[in-house]
Amino acid sequence: MSEKAIEFLQEWITEKVHVRPAPTQIEQEAEILAKECAAQAAEAGVPIEDIEEEVGDLEELMTTKLEDAAEADQKSRGG
């Protein structure tokens, strides 16, 4: 994956992927985030193919990142 694609994806995830109020809707949120990421990558001149070549399916990545964020949030709340 190109350096530009890696940088774009890392910054995008940091900015956009956060704990949502309803963790039961992670899959729906992941689909929305994946589409938004792909659109913004295209606007930034980063081919989605470059990103997916490195990380695989973008929706699956967003699901994992949302689950990780929810788990970290739960731990920080003492749960």
C-alpha positions in Angstrom: 0.0 0.0 0.0 1.3 3.4 -0.8 2.4 5.7 2.0 -0.3 8.2 1.1 -3.0 5.5 1.4 -1.6 4.3 4.8 -1.5 7.9 6.1 -5.0 8.7 4.8 -6.5 5.6 6.4 -4.8 6.1 9.8 -5.8 9.7 10.1 -9.4 8.9 8.9 -9.9 6.2 11.5 -8.5 8.4 14.3 -10.9 11.1 13.3 -14.0 9.1 12.5 -14.1 5.9 14.4 -15.4 6.4 17.9 -17.6 4.6 20.4 -21.3 5.0 19.4 -24.2 5.1 21.8 -25.7 1.8 20.6 -22.9 -0.9 20.2 -25.5 -3.4 18.9 -25.5 -1.4 15.7 -21.8 -1.8 15.0 -22.3 -3.6 11.7 -24.6 -0.8 10.4 -22.2 1.9 11.6 -19.2 0.0 10.0 -21.0 -0.1 6.6 -21.6 3.7 6.8 -18.1 4.4 7.9 -16.6 2.2 5.1 -18.6 4.0 2.5 -17.7 7.4 3.9 -14.0 6.4 4.0 -14.1 5.2 0.4 -15.7 8.4 -0.7 -13.3 10.7 1.1 -10.3 8.6 0.0 -11.4 9.1 -3.6 -11.7 12.9 -3.0 -8.2 12.8 -1.5 -6.8 11.0 -4.5 -6.2 7.7 -2.6 -7.5 4.7 -4.5 -9.6 2.5 -2.3 -7.9 -0.5 -4.0 -4.6 0.6 -2.4 -6.2 0.7 1.1 -8.0 -2.6 0.7 -4.9 -4.3 -0.8 -3.2 -3.7 2.6 -6.1 -4.1 5.1 -8.6 -6.3 3.2 -12.3 -5.5 3.4 -12.8 -1.9 4.6 -16.2 -2.7 6.3 -14.6 -5.6 8.2 -11.8 -3.2 9.4 -14.4 -0.6 10.5 -16.3 -3.3 12.4 -13.1 -4.4 14.2 -12.1 -0.8 15.0 -15.6 0.0 16.4 -15.6 -3.2 18.5 -12.1 -2.3 19.8 -13.3 1.3 20.7 -16.4 -0.1 22.5 -14.3 -2.5 24.4 -11.8 0.1 25.4 -14.6 2.4 26.5 -16.2 -0.3 28.6 -12.9 -1.0 30.3 -12.3 2.7 31.0 -15.7 2.9 32.7 -14.7 0.0 35.0 -16.9 -2.5 33.2 
